[in-house]
Amino acid sequence: MAQTQLLNRRIRSVKNAKQITKAMEVVAASRMRRVQEAATKTRAYGEIADSIVRQISNTQEAKHHPFFRPSQNTAKLYIVFSSDRGLAGAFNSNIFNNSLRSFNEDKKTGRTSSVIVFGRKGARFFSRFEGVNLVGEYENLADAPDANVFAPVIDSVSNGFSGGQFGVVNIIYTEFVSTLSQSVRNLQLLPVPPVEDETTQKVIYELEPTNDAVLTEAMKLYLEAQLMRAKVDSSASEYAMRMLAMNSANRNASDLIEHLTLELNASRQASITQEMAEITGGANAVT
Amino acid sequence: MIHFQLVSSSGTKFDSDVYEVLVPTQAGTIAVFEDHMPVIGAAAPGVLSVREKSSDSDDDMEHFAVSGGIVQIDGKTARFISDEVTTSDEVSEQEAQAALARAEELMASADTQALVNEARRSLHHHIAQLHVAKLRKRHHQ
């Protein structure tokens, strides 16, 4: 009897957990769809910003600008996109593993590494991590935020880069390929990597009103578009991975319920058989 | 005709062949027609106007409030990219007035250079929005 009660209690608790994972799966799926739409729009913005910066990088003026010229400074800054919440499969651990690999490579080549991190999980991880300088942390950003949310980050990146605090800036985020496929990208943001692109037309552009004004505005838009794309892609990937994680949690819960139900039936059957045996035994003893 | 594309962080706002585009740049407003010399320009917050056909009057022009950005012109195409673009359908005069008041408050309370720059940009953008809302109202009268 005690065994049956115990099994009933376990089945109830697994059913409750299943309800929660089911709800989380549905919420993740609907949010993912919304963020996917934003990702498509942000991609168009990012591609145009990219192509304009590529055109500018071909000009003579840009070749002498610090944002385009390879730097002697070996200090490196990483902008890392993690999530605020857990239960999203390997989303955060993939990002952290990629970051750690880069830090180890930097250590071997004698570079120092600094980090600006988005997301509570990343902030906790990197604050405990020795040997890396945590420059800034940002939490609770919207899934597809306004472009001006990144103004303080762009400000500290531009100032740090111009002031010689770091010579290379990389961005680490999870690219959303499809619902079933997401991959971690570790890309160089600054100095803007040279592009050997045959399709880039050799048009000579006049920069108006001054080279500096155009380069400043273009770099602001470029950084904004890259950060925005990374954030939106990360959000979409986070929801896709959470959806899959919750889906498999759901399946595990169903399997567990099935297994426990079989065990419960066997145990109940055993107690009924025992009672019957006792009754028959008692009746035999009387006659 | 010149192909004009206006893209903001929230998507493409305009993508079509047009006769003329008036672009607010940091050196003043420039008019862009077909075969304009190749230019990449830094834009200023203001009103960007599009004349789709040469026969369109000033009242028929389409107006957008932009918060700065970059314009790339190469004779046959012109692309304008800005983080915030408001179409005349998206803004009413009251809303623009309220947003302008909020931006003025933000400007007064900004304490770092980055915040002051952002507040100034937002203030200019909302002034442009108000201008676009007024242009639309005049057009409908």
Interface residues (C-beta under 8 A of the other chain):
Chain A: K41 T42 A44 Y45 I48 A49 I52 Q55 I56 D146 A147 N148 A151 P152 D155 Q201 V203 I204 Y205 E206 L207 E208 P209 A213 V214 T216 E217 A218 L221 E224 A225 M228
Chain B: Q5 V7 S8 S9 S10 G11 T12 T25 Q26 A27 M37 P38 V39 I40 G41 A42 A43 G68 G69 I70 Q72 D74 R79 I81 S82 D83 E84 A114 N117 E118 S122
